[in-house]
Amino acid sequence: MSRLDILLIAIRVAFGAFIPLCFIAVCVWMERRGAGFFQDRAGPNRANIFGFRAAGLVQNLADAAKLIFKEDVISGHIKHKFYFVLAPLIVFFTAVVSFAVVPFADTLVLNGKSYIMQAIPVDLGILWFLALAGFSVYGIILAGWSSTNKYGVLGGLRSAAQVISYEIPMGLAIVSLLVVYGTVNLNEMAHFQGQLLFGFIPMWGVVLQPLGFIIFLVAAFAETNRTPFDLAEGESEIVAGFHVEYSAMKFAVFFMGEYVALFASSAIIVTLYFGGYQVPFLATETLVNYAKPVAFILMIALPVMMYYFAGWIRRSNISHYPGKMIPGSMKPMSILNASGVWSPFWNWHCWQYCSSSQVVMQPTFL
């Protein structure tokens, strides 16, 4: 393995691990300023360093200092201290690793060797994200159970019910995309969306699968426990839900995990439905030497915009009771969407495969 290989691996891992962490502060600040705009108020503007406020960014430093220097209390009635400490780490780890499969640029070719621009270039692609998104609920359930608190247990049970309810529509929306794209690889999905429909419409997933996009968007935001889907916390009903017994840095790890999960979901939505790093109406060859920087900037900007949209939804809605936020209509809609897309795209992929191989066989993507 050459030095170049080691350097590129380090860059990919750094992007997958540290970029989401760096964006936590930016996203929190952006959400607060956006909340101030939506609610017709100033937003964070009091914390300062020698009079320097940086448009509210100093407030993030104050919050971080407060959480770091707070006393880390573990109540005496908590019996399973190991699981109590492990729970926030599970939530945070699954959020970071789920982002690691997002391709942030097109395949890089140096010295005749191709490098896939993903922190973890696995062939599982979107299935990796789906598995880890469902796995994060174990951390929430573990936090509620190990807290030895009735409100924590109720929060964990609510989270489990919510994930079960929204994981099925999300999975069926992904099945519809697999039929459209013919692959589970996120990099190949982004390449597919670089084409033009009728010569002028980008072949984005949101154009080919508008209903699937709405289903996936709702399910992805629901699994991040954000308002109005904050059933696991339910401050007005079960105090703070699963993290009612957490304080200081343990609470901060839950907090960071939630924001990283939302950023990862935004990046996945952009990759699946908005072309990922593909620049609309411009092929990679057209950009020549600027293709990689432009793709990288686009892959950062679009998830941030999607994140801002999530903040808009949060500030424009209120929490509802669990029966209303676990709808039964999404499953029939997702089944109908998957059934409707199956026939035309199945025939199209079969025709493409058979015409290229001149052999009548089953397509390999299934």
N, C-alpha and C positions, 0 to 999 in steps of 0.2 A: 504494500500500500504506500503510495507516494505522499509527499507532504501536501500536495494539492488535494488529494482525496481526504486526508485528515482535516485540512482546513475547511473544505466544503461540508463535511459531516458536522464539524463544530458549528459552522454557520447555520446549518439546518436545525440542529438541536437547540441552538441558542434562540433561533426564531420561534421554534415550537414551544419552548419553555419560558423564555423571558419576555418576549413581546406581549403576550397576554397579561403578564404581571405588570409590565410598564404601563399598559393601557388602563389598568384599574384606576389609577389616579386621574388620568385624563377623562375616562368615562364617568367617574363619580362627579368630577367637576362639571362636565358637560351636562350630566343629568340634573344637577342642582341648578345650573344656570337656566337650563330649559324649563325646569319646574317653576323657577321664578318668572320666566316669560309667560308660561301658560297660566299662572295664577296671579299675574299682574303685581309682582313684587320684585324687590331688588335681587334676591338670592344671596348667596354667601358673600359678604363684603366687610366683615368686622375684623377677622383675624389678620394680623399684619406683623411684619418684621421691620422694626424701625420705620413704621409708616408705609412700608411697601406691601401692598395687598395682592398684586399680580392678578387682578380681576377675580379674586376668590380662590386662587390656587393655594394660597397659604393656609386656607382652612383645611385642606387635605393633610398638610404637614401637622397641623394641630391635632387633628383626629388620630393620625398615626401615632403621635407622641403620647396622646392620652391612652390609647389601647396598649402601647408597649409598656408604659410605666404603671398601669393599673395592677392591683394585686390579683394574682391568678388564684381564685378561690375554688376549692372542690369541697362541697358540703359534706358533712360527716355522715349523712344518711345514704350517700352514694356507695353502693357495695362493689360494683364492677368498675373500678377506676381505670383499668387497662382499656376496656371497651369505650369508656367515657372519653378518654384521650384519643383513642384510635378513630372515633366516628368523624370528627371534622377533617382529619387527614384523608380519609376515604373520599369524602365529598370534594375536597380540593384536588386530590390526585386525579380522580376520574375526570374532572373538568379540564385540567391541563392536558392530560393525555388524549382526550377526545379531540382537542384542537390540533394535535400533532400530525394528523393525517390530512389536514387541509393543504392543498397545493397553492403556494403563494407566488409562483411564476411558472412559465413554460419550461420544458426540459432544457437544461443548459448543456451545451456541447463544447468541450474544451479538449484540444489535442486529440480529436477523434473519439472521445469518450463521452457518453451521455450521463448526466446527473439529474435525477428527479428531484425537483425542489419541494420536498416534503420532509418534515422532521423525522417521520416514521413512514417510509415508502412501502406500505403493505398493500397487497393486492385486494385485501378485504374491503378497502375503501369505506363506503358509506355504512357497511355492516359493522365496521369497527366503531363508528360513532353511535350507531343504534344500540349496540351492546353496552357501551360505556355509559350512555345516557340512562339506560335502565338500571345499570349497576350502582349509580350514585344514590339511588333511593335506599340502598342498604345502609349507607352511612347515616341517613336521616332516621331510619327506623332504629338503628343501633343507638343513636344519640337519645332518642326518646325513651327507649327501654332502659338503657344504662343510667338515665337520670333519676330513676326511682321516683318519678313524679307523674301524677295522673295527667297533667296538662302535656307533658312531654310525650307520654304514651299516646294520647289522643292525636297529637301532632304527627307522630310517626305513622299511625294508622290512616290518618287523612292523606298523608303523602303517598302511602302505598296504594290507596284507592285511586288517587289522582293519576299516578303513573300507569296503573293497569288500564284505566279508562282512556288515556291519551296515547299510550304506546301502540295500541292496535291500529287506530287511524293513522298514526305516523308511519307504522310499518307498511300499511296498505298504500299510503301515498308514495313510499319508497319503491314498492313493487311496481306501481304505475311508471315511475321513472326508469326502473330497470328495463321495462318493456320498451320505453321510448329510446333510451340511450344504448341499450344492448350490452351494458357492462356495469360492474359495481365499482370500478376504478374511478376515483374522483378526478384524476388528471385526464383520463379519456372522456369523462363527462364534460369537462371544461373545453376540451378540443372539439367535441361535437357541437357545442353551442357557439363556436366560432364561425359556423356557416350562416348563410343568409337564406331566408325563406322568401320565395318569389323574387329574389334578387335585391330586396331592400329591407326586409324585416329580420332582425337577429333571431336565430333559432334558439332563443332562451327557453328554459324550462317553464317560465311563467307564461310564455306565449303558447307553448304546446300543452301545458298542463295548468291552466288557471285555477280550476277547482282543487287540484292536488296541491297547488301552492298555498291556497287559503287553509286547507286542512293541515298541511305541514307547519305553516306559520303559527297557527293557534296551538297545535300540539307541542311545538318546540318551546314557545313562550310559557305554556302551562307547566312544562317539566322543569323550568327554572324557578318556579315558586314566586313569580313576580305578580304584583297586583294587576288584575283582579284575581289571579290564580294563587294567592298566598294562603291556601287552605291549611298548609302545614304549620303556619305561624299563627294566623287568626288572632291578632292582638286584641280585638274587642270581644273574643269568645274564649280563647284558651291562653290568655296572657301573651306568651311568645312562642307557644308550641314546643317544638322539639329542642330548641336551644334556650329554654327558660332558665336552665341551671348553668349556662355557660357565661363566662366573663373574660375580660382581658384578651389575650392572644388567641385563646381557643375560639372565642366568639369572632375574632378578627379573621381566623382561618375560614370559618363558615361564611363570613361576609365576603371575603375574597373569592372563595369557591363559587358563590352565587354570581358574582360579576364575571369571572372567567367563563363560567358555563354559559352565561348570556352572550358573551363575546364569541365563544366557540359556536353557539347556535346561529348567531348572525353570520359568521363566516361560512358555515355549512349551507345556510339558506342562499347566500350570495353565490356559492359554488354550484349549487344544484339548480337554481332558478334564474340567476342573473349573469351567467357566463363566466363567473369566477374572475380570473385574471385576463380574460379575453376583452380587448377593447372593441366596442361596437363599431361596425362598418370598416374596421381596419384589420387586415391580416397581420400576423407576426412578421411576415416578409416585408410588408410595407413600412414598418417602423424601423427596420434594419438595426442599427446599433442601439437604438433607444428602446427596444422591445422589452427587455428585462426590467429596467427601472420603471417604465410606464406601467407594466403589468404589476410590479410590486406595489407601487403607489396606489393603483386602482384596487388591489386586493386588500389594502389597508383602509382606504377611504370608504369603500362600499359597506364592509361590516360595521364601521363606525356610524354610517348613516342608518343602517338597520338597527343598531343599538339605540340611536336617538329616537327612532320610530317606536321602539319598545318603551322608552321613557315617556314618550307622548301618550301611548296607550295607558301606561301606569298612572299618569297624572290626570287622565281624562275619564277614568273609571273608578268605581268604588268596589270594595270587596263584597262578595255575595255569599249566601249560605251554600254549603257543599252540594246540596241537591241540584242547585241551579248551575253550578260550575262543573259538574260531571255529566255532560249531556249524552243522551243515548242516540241522538240523531247523527253524530259524526261517523259512527260505524257504518250505518247504511249508506251514507253519502260516500265514504271512502271505498266501500265495496262496489257501489255503482260506478264510481270513477275508474277503479281498476278494471272492472268488466268492460266499460265503454272503450278504454284505450287498448285493450288486449288485441282485438281483431285487426284493426288497420295496421298497427305497428308490428304485430307478429308477422303479418303477411309481407310487410315491407322488409323486415330484417331477413325473413326467409328468402325473399327474392334476391336481396343483396348477397347473401351468403352463397346461394346456389349459382348465381350468375358469375361470381368470382371463382368458385371452385369447380363449376361445371359438374358437380355431383349432388344428387338429391340426398341431403342428410339433414339431421336435426341441427339447428344453430348451436354453436358452442357456448353462448352466453347463458343458456339454460342447462 
